[in-house]
């Protein structure tokens, strides 16, 4: 193996927001191993999922492309990556052995897109359904059947994407988080040691169903969970938000947060196992680790749940880069530091390619963050753009890490936050800061005007599809009932 080509382990979560880590200031959550990665690396506090939904976000990780250039700004099962130059393909061409473990959420599900091998855990989805085919089940469920628990992964009765809570119903080692951690350790030990290793470990948690281990729930038994934050603008929620607004009692919110925290702590314990395996294999001195999430979760803030929004909880993600534990790295990189540069998932591909001395595709949107490891006060861009939703019903975000501007295409609602002073986005400054509003609106107009016939721009101005429109109560009820993920999943 070329000693100049380090191993790279990328660890991702699903639904983990940036502020749910000890290193980012949460006083309750127990994440000692994630905090260890931050102490030995650089934490990017202004990291964003620019299309905060599973499939688009993961496609951005794989391609370095933002949603618009991918042609994917909404949840679209069956979407196939439109480029050949994927992250594992570029690394494979540079001599790497490439492995993927856990939730990939690619289509077709068994298409490796450059990975040498994949062991997938797709949260109970039957493979091939987007193509009207039945291709069986993922590797986790096949393994679970071999352990004598065929079809019982979801017999806990908690719905996918629902916010009910139950503890895990099978022996602990059968939990999908445990399986993903165990398979990661096995694949590290089974690697081809004549080549550098790239391994993407993709945990499904803390994505619902909220079914943590009982022992992890006990850790938070006596903790008082923080209340959701409620902004001064909430009474005038845009149509885009109303689809996802839900009323929950204080008791429900408390249980949900305890379960959520428990699932994150379980992941943290798997990271300890992974770090221990790397140490046993003598790899820590030549291994980079990247830790992030595909998007966050609103967790009741502003009466909202799930992802898709450009408010802090849903789009601000954890992002930590930890260089090898070697003397050279300690002298070269500014570890135990925090960068305020606005970064995104599109930056993963060029950063890893730079670490691996692999070719970086010229057509991508992402930026190489490796120079920020040497000088964290620098920045790779002035602003970052977020876009989610179908044409005519999109939400746009622009932020420089100090201010955040959001515009909703359907009803024309605008939100403006001074997130440097108001990180919880409690005060909408649209009417109080007209010059700042105009500046950010102009920036968005310039971006969309450079596209070919974007329907949001008419005569050089942002133009809503149904300006000032509000959903009547019966339509809101219909939309809430129609939301396609809140369905029970039983035994197969």
RAZI-V942921 format. One record per helix or strand of 3 or more residues. SS is the DSSP state (helix for helix, strand for strand). FROM is the first residue (numbers start at 1). TO is the last residue. If there is no record, write none. Layout:
{{SS FROM TO} {SS FROM TO}}
This chain:
{{strand 7 14} {helix 22 24} {helix 32 39} {strand 41 44} {helix 54 63} {helix 67 70} {helix 87 93} {strand 97 102} {strand 117 120} {helix 129 131} {helix 139 146} {helix 172 174} {helix 176 189} {strand 197 206} {helix 214 219} {helix 234 236} {helix 239 242} {helix 250 280} {helix 284 286} {strand 287 293} {helix 301 303} {helix 312 315} {strand 319 322} {helix 327 332} {strand 337 339} {helix 347 356} {helix 370 374} {strand 384 388} {strand 395 399} {strand 404 408} {strand 414 417} {helix 434 449} {helix 473 482}}
